[in-house]
Every structure is written in structure tokens, then in C-alpha cells.
Amino acid sequence: MRVESFGNRKIEMRAYHGTLLSKAESILESGFWSSSGIDHWLGTGVYFFREDETQAKFYAERDRFRLMKKGQFRKAKSPEYDGCIFEWCETLQGEEFLNLDTRDGAVFFDKHMKATKKMLLSKGYKVETALWQWNNELFNLIPPEYTVIQRTFPVPSEKLGNHSEALFNTLMFFPILKGNRDISAEVSSINTELIHGTQVVVRNPQRIDTTKLSWMAC
């Protein structure tokens, strides 16, 4: 069937939020609190990993893993470092979802970034090319009708459980062409990214219906 446009599709969102177990009761009773600050790369909001509960588990227990890497095993066993994972399932309307992993999303963000930079310069601010120190504000200035923003990023190569760093960041053998000859050679330890994490930020915590949340201890 030929159509003039595909219209606004609905998006089935299944995402996971990792946090300390001690915060679970508060979240269920009062909802999530927004995270903010210059180190929150998608702006102010509640962060989830889309369709990847293991990444959320790693985030929930990151303090415990860091202590274990330092050899502080007794401290790491403390219940204060126990984690939990929340599962958020929701149907989003297409017009409220900004997917920066798509071409349309990238073009939108490029225009938004240029317009924001122009606005800041007109007000006398000194803006670096990378805009990193303005990153949080840059996302906060995105129109509020976009309630959920998605972006994929390379996963840090820290060890998780019994999985080695090589699993995530190194492709041990990779076929390539050698010179102009039609042969291949095996080159070891080529840095690549075998795994990525897709994060979504819910910009308004009230968008999350806590009665529909599922959760489990790590």
C-alpha cells in the first residue's frame, strides 16, 4: 500500500535503571529524582539502559566493583553496596521520542547545537568548540515536547563478573587485505567496540508511572 508518509509511530520502550537497593523503597513510594549536572551527558532527567539489564546491574554495583578492584573485599561485602534494577516498560508516542541514533535525530541535534552556540555567543559567553562544559544546558534547551531522548555510546571496558576486558574492547583476530594483493592477514589485538550501551533519559520523572515498575535485587 502506497502512503504519503508513515506518520508518527509508537515506540515500545523497555529500559532498566540500576541503583542502590536502599533507594528502592523511596523510588516506589515517591518516584524517581532527576539527575543533573555537567557530567550528565543527555541533560537533566532519569537515566535508563534500553533493553540491557546487565548494564544497569553493572551501574547499580559499580561502587562494589571499584572496591573489589582495590582489594577492599571485606568493605565491598557490606549491604550498603547491594544494588537493584528497575524495569520500565512504556509505549511512547513518536513525537515525544528523540532518537539521536538516527539520521533525523542527528540532523536535528546539529541544528539545535549551532543555534544554541549562536545564542550563547550573542549573550557574550565564550563557547569552546566541543561545547562539553555546556553539554548539560545544551540538552536542557531541547524543546520540552521531547520527553525521552536516546543515544548510544561505547561501553567502558571495566571488568564485570567473569567477563574480561578483551571481550568488550578487543577483537583478537580480524581479516584485512594486505597491500594490493588479494589475500588476508590475521592481525591480533585490534581495538574495536564489540558492545555499546543505549541510554535513554526521561526528562520529566512524572512521565514514569511507578505503579508499572518492576524491580529486583542484584
N, C-alpha and C positions, 0 to 999 in steps of 0.2 A: 504494500500500500504506500503510495507516494504521499508525503506530507510537506507542508511549508516549513515546519520546524518541529523539533522533538519536544519542545516545551520544557517546563521545569520538572525534572524527575525527582522522585522521592529517594532519599538515601537511608539505607538501613545501617545504623551505627551500632557497633558492638565494640566497646572500649573498656580498658582496665586502668584503674588508679591504684598505685601502691603507696602505702603509708604505714605508720606505726600502729600496732594493734591497740595501743592505749587511746588512739584517737577514734576508733570505730564507733563507740557508743555516742560520742559527741556528734559525729557526722550523721548518724542515723536519726538523732533527735533534732539537730539544728541545721543540718545540711553542710555543704562544703563552704570553706572560706577561699576567696580568691588569693592566688599567689601574685606578687607584684615585685617590681624592682628591675634594675638594668640587666640582671642575669637571666631574666625570663624572656626567652628569645621570640616568643609569639605574642608577647604582651600580657596584660593582666588577665587572670582567669584561673580556671581549674584544669589541670593537665591530665591527659589520659594517653595511654598507648593503644592504638587501634588494632584490634584483633591479635594482641600479643600479650597474654597474661604473664609469660615468663619474664618479659622486660619489666613489667610492673612489679613482679616479685623481686627482681634484682634491685629496683629502686627502693622498694619497701625495706630491704635488708642491707642497703648499701653501707650503713654505719657499722653493722656487724661484720661485713666482709672486710672493711677497711681495718678494723681492729684485729681480725684474724691475720691479715697480711702483715701486720706489725708484730705478730706473735703474742698478742694480748688475748689468749684464748679464754681464760677464766672470766675476764670482763665481758667478752663477746657473748658468753652464755647467759648473761643477765636477761631476765624477762623484759627489761625496759627496751631491749633491741628487737623484740618479737615484732614481726610485721604482719600485715593483712592486705588483701586485694579486694577492691570493689569492682564489680562488673556493671557497666551502664549500657543498657540497650534502649535505643530510641529510634523512631522514624523521623527523619529531618526533611523539611521541605527544601527543594533545590535552591530556592532564592535565599535561604538563610545560611547556606553552607559555602564557605570559600575554600576551595581546594587549590593550594599553591603548588601541588604536584602536577597540575595540568597546564597546558599551554595558555588557556584563557586566564587561569589564575596567575600565572607568571607575568603575563602582559598587564593584567590589572595592577599587580603589585608594582611593576616597574613604573607605570604611570603615577601611581599613588606616591611612590618614593620620590620621584622627580618633582611632583607638585609640592610635597611636604618640604623637601630641601629648599625649593624656591621660596616657600612661605617663611621658613626659618631664617634664610639669608636676608629676606626683606625686613625682618624684625631685628637684624643686627647680630644674630647668632653666628658663631664660627662653626661650620659643619665640616667634619672630616669626610673624605671620600667614602670610606667604608660605612659611615653612619652608625658604627657599632654603639657608641655611647648614647645615640638617640633611638636605638632599636626598640626599646620598650614603648617609648612615646610614639614611634612610627606606627606600630601596630595598634596602639590605643586610639589613634586618629582614623583608623579604618571605620567606615560607616557602621553604626550600631546594628543595622538590619542583618549584618553578618554575625550570627550568634555563635557559630562554630567555625574555627579555622584549622586547616590540616596542613602539615608539612612533614616530609620525610628527611631523615638525617642519618649519617653514618653512626653506627653503634660504637661506643668506647670499647677498647679491647681488654678491659679488665676481666679477670678470670671469674667465672660463675659456676659454682659447684665443681663438677668433674670435667668441665669443658675447658680446653686450653685456649690461649690467645690465638694460636695458629688457626684454629677452627674458624674464628671470626675475621681475621685480618690477613691471612696468608693463603695463597693458592700455591701449593707446593710444586706442581708441575703444570706448565701451561704451554701448549704448542704455538710456535711462531715460525714465520718464514725467515730464513737466514740469507740475507743479501738478496740477490735477484734469482737465486736458484729455487726451484720448486721443491724444496724439502723443508721439513720441520725439525726444530731442535727443542729439547726439553730444558727449560730454564727454571731453576729452583728459587723459592723464596721471593716471588714477585708480589709486591704489596698490592692488595686489591681490597675491595669491600664485599665480603660474601653475605653480610647481613646488614640490614638497615632497620631503623626504628621509625614507625609512623606515629607522630604525635598529633593529638588534637587538643585544642584549648577551647573550653566552653567559657565564653566571655562573661556571661551572667550566671552565677551559681543557681539562681532561681529557675533556670532552664532545666535543671536536673531534678526530676521527681524522685525524692528519696524513697518513696513507697515502692518504687520499681527497681531499687538497687538490690543486687545480690552481693554477698561478701563471704570471704573465707579466710581463715588464719593461714599464714605461710607454713 
